[in-house]
Amino acid sequence: MAAGHADCDLKGYNTLTRTGGAPACQFTSPNALSVRTDKGEQFFVPGVGKPATVTVEGGRARCVAASNFKLNG
């Protein structure tokens, strides 16, 4: 059985003006990811044990094989 963790937030969000921001999720070890937006569904296969970050801007998802998300404890 494979398992992992995820953490999502808004990247580039300005807390003072409450403007901007694009969804961004970091994953510790996804095998496969599916992202559905108003522009369609996209699939990514980073591979088990490889961290990944998915962002969505302008309705298009993008995945990079990197993450600074770490579990505490």
BAGUGU-925407 format. One line per 10 residues: number of its first residue (from 1); for each residue x, y, z of N, C-alpha, C, O. Coordinates in nm, 4 decimals, always signed. Layout:
BEGIN
NUM = X/Y/Z/X/Y/Z/X/Y/Z/X/Y/Z; ...;
***
This chain:
BEGIN
1 = +0.0826/-0.1176/+0.0000/+0.0000/+0.0000/+0.0000/+0.0879/+0.1252/+0.0000/+0.1821/+0.1352/+0.0786; +0.0577/+0.2184/-0.0864/+0.1303/+0.3450/-0.0911/+0.0521/+0.4517/-0.0156/-0.0710/+0.4521/-0.0167; +0.1239/+0.5414/+0.0494/+0.0594/+0.6513/+0.1218/+0.1486/+0.7735/+0.1153/+0.2694/+0.7627/+0.0946; +0.0888/+0.8886/+0.1329/+0.1655/+1.0129/+0.1327/+0.0838/+1.1234/+0.1953/-0.0272/+1.1008/+0.2435; +0.1391/+1.2420/+0.1942/+0.0728/+1.3573/+0.2535/+0.0665/+1.4710/+0.1528/+0.1448/+1.4765/+0.0580; -0.0286/+1.5624/+0.1751/-0.0451/+1.6781/+0.0881/-0.0669/+1.8026/+0.1725/-0.1208/+1.7964/+0.2830; -0.0239/+1.9158/+0.1179/-0.0458/+2.0444/+0.1823/-0.0785/+2.1451/+0.0723/-0.0016/+2.1604/-0.0226; -0.1925/+2.2139/+0.0845/-0.2355/+2.3085/-0.0185/-0.2487/+2.4490/+0.0389/-0.2820/+2.4675/+0.1559; -0.2215/+2.5480/-0.0469/-0.2290/+2.6878/-0.0072/-0.2414/+2.7731/-0.1331/-0.2450/+2.7201/-0.2442; -0.2478/+2.9038/-0.1160/-0.2483/+2.9963/-0.2293/-0.1103/+3.0586/-0.2416/-0.0673/+3.1307/-0.1515;
11 = -0.0399/+3.0325/-0.3512/+0.0917/+3.0936/-0.3694/+0.0734/+3.2332/-0.4264/-0.0117/+3.2550/-0.5126; +0.1522/+3.3263/-0.3788/+0.1452/+3.4629/-0.4271/+0.0294/+3.5439/-0.3730/+0.0024/+3.6537/-0.4216; -0.0396/+3.4911/-0.2729/-0.1537/+3.5628/-0.2150/-0.1033/+3.6752/-0.1249/-0.0183/+3.6526/-0.0388; -0.1552/+3.7957/-0.1446/-0.1175/+3.9106/-0.0643/-0.2164/+3.9248/+0.0512/-0.3323/+3.9603/+0.0300; -0.1707/+3.8971/+0.1728/-0.2608/+3.8996/+0.2881/-0.3035/+4.0414/+0.3260/-0.4073/+4.0592/+0.3897; -0.2256/+4.1418/+0.2881/-0.2627/+4.2797/+0.3199/-0.3759/+4.3294/+0.2297/-0.4719/+4.3901/+0.2771; -0.3638/+4.3032/+0.0996/-0.4652/+4.3517/+0.0050/-0.5703/+4.2459/-0.0266/-0.6710/+4.2743/-0.0916; -0.5455/+4.1223/+0.0205/-0.6344/+4.0090/-0.0077/-0.6564/+3.9905/-0.1573/-0.7688/+3.9696/-0.2029; -0.5480/+3.9986/-0.2322/-0.5543/+3.9827/-0.3775/-0.4524/+3.8795/-0.4240/-0.3619/+3.8402/-0.3505; -0.4703/+3.8378/-0.5474/-0.3770/+3.7436/-0.6091/-0.3938/+3.6041/-0.5544/-0.4919/+3.5728/-0.4869;
21 = -0.3008/+3.5246/-0.5835/-0.3009/+3.3887/-0.5332/-0.3455/+3.2870/-0.6350/-0.4460/+3.3046/-0.7039; -0.2693/+3.1807/-0.6433/-0.3020/+3.0680/-0.7298/-0.2918/+2.9424/-0.6453/-0.2002/+2.9302/-0.5640; -0.3846/+2.8482/-0.6629/-0.3778/+2.7248/-0.5845/-0.2463/+2.6501/-0.6082/-0.2006/+2.6367/-0.7217; -0.1872/+2.6023/-0.5002/-0.0649/+2.5229/-0.5084/-0.0732/+2.4123/-0.4035/-0.1043/+2.4383/-0.2872; -0.0455/+2.2896/-0.4452/-0.0455/+2.1753/-0.3536/+0.0875/+2.1033/-0.3631/+0.1404/+2.0808/-0.4719; +0.1408/+2.0675/-0.2469/+0.2652/+1.9923/-0.2414/+0.2350/+1.8530/-0.1884/+0.1557/+1.8362/-0.0958; +0.2996/+1.7531/-0.2485/+0.2772/+1.6134/-0.2145/+0.4112/+1.5495/-0.1790/+0.5126/+1.5760/-0.2435; +0.4105/+1.4647/-0.0755/+0.5353/+1.4013/-0.0320/+0.5796/+1.2889/-0.1237/+0.6992/+1.2749/-0.1490; +0.4874/+1.2085/-0.1745/+0.5294/+1.0949/-0.2581/+0.4138/+1.0418/-0.3426/+0.3722/+0.9274/-0.3247; +0.3617/+1.1231/-0.4340/+0.2494/+1.0752/-0.5149/+0.2964/+0.9780/-0.6228/+0.4056/+0.9927/-0.6776;
31 = +0.2148/+0.8809/-0.6521/+0.2425/+0.7948/-0.7675/+0.1839/+0.8600/-0.8914/+0.2495/+0.8696/-0.9952; +0.0590/+0.9049/-0.8792/-0.0095/+0.9703/-0.9907/-0.1020/+1.0777/-0.9342/-0.1557/+1.0643/-0.8242; -0.1194/+1.1850/-1.0122/-0.2067/+1.2952/-0.9718/-0.3014/+1.3287/-1.0859/-0.2638/+1.3245/-1.2030; -0.4236/+1.3616/-1.0503/-0.5232/+1.4051/-1.1476/-0.5748/+1.5410/-1.1021/-0.6157/+1.5574/-0.9872; -0.5727/+1.6389/-1.1933/-0.6181/+1.7742/-1.1611/-0.7252/+1.8138/-1.2616/-0.7025/+1.8104/-1.3826; -0.8413/+1.8512/-1.2110/-0.9514/+1.8921/-1.2988/-0.9773/+2.0416/-1.2801/-0.9985/+2.0876/-1.1679; -0.9753/+2.1166/-1.3892/-1.0058/+2.2593/-1.3885/-1.1123/+2.2855/-1.4942/-1.1591/+2.1932/-1.5608; -1.1499/+2.4119/-1.5087/-1.2485/+2.4458/-1.6118/-1.1934/+2.4255/-1.7529/-1.2699/+2.4260/-1.8494; -1.0613/+2.4076/-1.7664/-0.9990/+2.3831/-1.8981/-0.9814/+2.2342/-1.9270/-0.9300/+2.1975/-2.0326; -1.0234/+2.1486/-1.8347/-1.0119/+2.0049/-1.8559/-0.9378/+1.9357/-1.7434/-0.9075/+1.9953/-1.6400;
41 = -0.9096/+1.8090/-1.7659/-0.8413/+1.7269/-1.6662/-0.7015/+1.6934/-1.7150/-0.6819/+1.6591/-1.8316; -0.6044/+1.7035/-1.6249/-0.4666/+1.6716/-1.6584/-0.4149/+1.5671/-1.5609/-0.4524/+1.5653/-1.4437; -0.3282/+1.4802/-1.6114/-0.2712/+1.3730/-1.5307/-0.1201/+1.3898/-1.5235/-0.0557/+1.4277/-1.6214; -0.0649/+1.3612/-1.4064/+0.0793/+1.3675/-1.3854/+0.1221/+1.2397/-1.3144/+0.0488/+1.1885/-1.2298; +0.2394/+1.1880/-1.3479/+0.2903/+1.0655/-1.2863/+0.4337/+1.0906/-1.2383/+0.5292/+1.0502/-1.3046; +0.4488/+1.1574/-1.1228/+0.5824/+1.1844/-1.0717/+0.6556/+1.0587/-1.0261/+0.7781/+1.0515/-1.0358; +0.5823/+0.9608/-0.9771/+0.6429/+0.8365/-0.9301/+0.6495/+0.8312/-0.7785/+0.6723/+0.9329/-0.7129; +0.6295/+0.7133/-0.7236/+0.6298/+0.6933/-0.5789/+0.7646/+0.7360/-0.5214/+0.8703/+0.7041/-0.5759; +0.7583/+0.8088/-0.4101/+0.8795/+0.8503/-0.3417/+0.9386/+0.9800/-0.3925/+1.0368/+1.0283/-0.3362; +0.8821/+1.0378/-0.4971/+0.9326/+1.1640/-0.5511/+0.8351/+1.2757/-0.5143/+0.7179/+1.2691/-0.5514;
51 = +0.8810/+1.3777/-0.4424/+0.7915/+1.4868/-0.4068/+0.7490/+1.5654/-0.5305/+0.8213/+1.5702/-0.6299; +0.6314/+1.6268/-0.5235/+0.5801/+1.7025/-0.6378/+0.4989/+1.8219/-0.5892/+0.4390/+1.8195/-0.4817; +0.4986/+1.9257/-0.6711/+0.4164/+2.0438/-0.6454/+0.3299/+2.0690/-0.7676/+0.3795/+2.0722/-0.8802; +0.2005/+2.0868/-0.7452/+0.1065/+2.1172/-0.8537/+0.0506/+2.2568/-0.8309/+0.0035/+2.2887/-0.7217; +0.0561/+2.3396/-0.9341/-0.0037/+2.4728/-0.9285/-0.1073/+2.4850/-1.0389/-0.0999/+2.4157/-1.1403; -0.2038/+2.5734/-1.0184/-0.3063/+2.5989/-1.1199/-0.3136/+2.7496/-1.1405/-0.3442/+2.8251/-1.0482; -0.2849/+2.7918/-1.2630/-0.2943/+2.9334/-1.2978/-0.3633/+2.9436/-1.4332/-0.3286/+2.8723/-1.5273; -0.4605/+3.0323/-1.4419/-0.5340/+3.0495/-1.5665/-0.6072/+2.9240/-1.6096/-0.6292/+2.9023/-1.7288; -0.6453/+2.8406/-1.5125/-0.7185/+2.7188/-1.5444/-0.6322/+2.6038/-1.5932/-0.6848/+2.4977/-1.6269; -0.5001/+2.6225/-1.5978/-0.4100/+2.5163/-1.6433/-0.3232/+2.4677/-1.5281/-0.2635/+2.5472/-1.4556;
61 = -0.3174/+2.3379/-1.5128/-0.2374/+2.2770/-1.4061/-0.0950/+2.2537/-1.4550/-0.0709/+2.2247/-1.5721; -0.0025/+2.2673/-1.3623/+0.1387/+2.2441/-1.3915/+0.1981/+2.1667/-1.2750/+0.1667/+2.1943/-1.1593; +0.2827/+2.0711/-1.3048/+0.3431/+1.9872/-1.2010/+0.4954/+1.9914/-1.2143/+0.5500/+1.9758/-1.3235; +0.5623/+2.0126/-1.1019/+0.7074/+2.0046/-1.0986/+0.7469/+1.8993/-0.9958/+0.6828/+1.8863/-0.8915; +0.8515/+1.8251/-1.0253/+0.8954/+1.7175/-0.9370/+0.9851/+1.7746/-0.8288/+1.1056/+1.7495/-0.8264; +0.9250/+1.8518/-0.7394/+0.9983/+1.9108/-0.6273/+0.8967/+1.9603/-0.5240/+0.7822/+1.9910/-0.5573; +0.9399/+1.9674/-0.4010/+0.8534/+2.0161/-0.2940/+0.9386/+2.0467/-0.1733/+1.0382/+1.9787/-0.1489; +0.9011/+2.1482/-0.0971/+0.9719/+2.1726/+0.0290/+0.8836/+2.1347/+0.1479/+0.9097/+2.1747/+0.2614; +0.7797/+2.0574/+0.1203/+0.6856/+2.0128/+0.2238/+0.7476/+1.8977/+0.3023/+0.7842/+1.7953/+0.2445; +0.7594/+1.9143/+0.4331/+0.8135/+1.8094/+0.5187/+0.7236/+1.7933/+0.6400/+0.6687/+1.8907/+0.6913;
71 = +0.7094/+1.6711/+0.6848/+0.6299/+1.6445/+0.8045/+0.7119/+1.6787/+0.9287/+0.8311/+1.6484/+0.9351; +0.6492/+1.7407/+1.0254/+0.7153/+1.7704/+1.1524/+0.6860/+1.6585/+1.2496/+0.5733/+1.6100/+1.2589; +0.7878/+1.6186/+1.3213/+0.7669/+1.5165/+1.4230/+0.8041/+1.3870/+1.3731/+0.7934/+1.2877/+1.4450;
***
